[in-house]
Amino acid sequence: MALTTTYIVVPFLIGARGALHPGAPRKTAVRGTAIAMADSLAPFYAGVIVLRDRADAAAGVFLEPLLVCAIGDVPSELLCQLAA
């Protein structure tokens, strides 16, 4: 089994009624690049998270994503799910 690691950067926008909605995710294989990407997106969004995703698609193995960092306002229920 060969797990591959991907970092996913998800920005959050504030909707018309004040709710936070995810924007288009961005992927990279490098943790430092993901964090730098989140830092550069943060001034333009309500919040940004970085997730680490590990999987072996060929074997059908998908591990739970891990929260790497959160910047600004992100949905608290999402943070609770990722922390569990």
C-alpha positions as CSV (number, residue, x, y, z in Angstrom):
1,M,0.0,0.0,0.0
2,A,1.4,3.3,-1.0
3,L,-0.4,6.3,0.6
4,T,0.0,9.6,-1.2
5,T,-0.4,12.9,0.7
6,T,-2.2,15.8,-0.8
7,Y,-2.8,19.2,0.9
8,I,-6.1,20.9,0.1
9,V,-6.6,24.6,0.7
10,V,-10.3,25.7,1.0
11,P,-11.2,29.3,1.2
12,F,-14.6,30.4,2.8
13,L,-16.8,33.2,1.5
14,I,-19.6,35.0,3.4
15,G,-22.9,34.4,1.8
16,A,-25.8,36.8,1.4
17,R,-27.3,35.8,4.8
18,G,-24.0,35.8,6.6
19,A,-23.4,32.0,6.3
20,L,-19.9,30.8,5.4
21,H,-19.6,28.8,2.1
22,P,-16.6,27.0,0.8
23,G,-14.9,28.3,-2.3
24,A,-13.0,26.4,-4.9
25,P,-10.4,24.1,-3.3
26,R,-6.8,24.1,-4.4
27,K,-4.5,21.1,-4.1
28,T,-0.7,20.8,-3.7
29,A,1.6,18.0,-2.7
30,V,3.8,20.2,-0.4
31,R,2.7,21.3,3.1
32,G,4.7,24.6,3.0
33,T,3.2,25.5,-0.3
34,A,-0.3,24.9,1.0
35,I,0.3,27.1,4.1
36,A,1.8,29.8,1.9
37,M,-1.3,29.6,-0.4
38,A,-3.6,29.9,2.6
39,D,-1.7,32.9,3.8
40,S,-2.0,34.6,0.4
41,L,-5.7,33.9,0.1
42,A,-6.6,34.9,3.7
43,P,-6.9,38.7,3.0
44,F,-9.5,38.1,0.2
45,Y,-11.7,35.6,2.1
46,A,-13.5,35.3,5.4
47,G,-11.3,32.3,6.3
48,V,-9.1,29.6,4.9
49,I,-8.3,26.0,6.0
50,V,-5.6,23.6,5.0
51,L,-6.3,19.9,5.1
52,R,-3.9,17.0,4.8
53,D,-5.5,14.1,2.8
54,R,-3.9,10.7,2.6
55,A,-5.1,8.0,0.3
56,D,-4.2,5.0,-1.9
57,A,-6.8,5.2,-4.6
58,A,-5.7,2.0,-6.3
59,A,-6.3,0.0,-3.1
60,G,-9.4,2.0,-2.2
61,V,-7.9,3.3,1.1
62,F,-8.9,6.8,2.1
63,L,-7.9,8.1,5.5
64,E,-9.7,10.8,7.4
65,P,-8.5,14.3,6.5
66,L,-6.4,16.1,9.1
67,L,-6.7,19.9,9.8
68,V,-3.3,21.5,9.3
69,C,-4.3,25.1,9.9
70,A,-7.2,27.5,10.0
71,I,-7.0,31.2,9.3
72,G,-9.9,33.7,9.9
73,D,-13.5,32.7,10.1
74,V,-14.3,29.1,9.2
75,P,-17.5,27.1,10.1
76,S,-17.2,25.9,13.7
77,E,-19.1,22.7,12.9
78,L,-16.5,21.8,10.3
79,L,-13.7,22.3,12.8
80,C,-15.5,20.1,15.3
81,Q,-15.8,17.3,12.7
82,L,-12.2,17.5,11.8
83,A,-11.1,17.5,15.4
84,A,-13.1,14.4,16.3
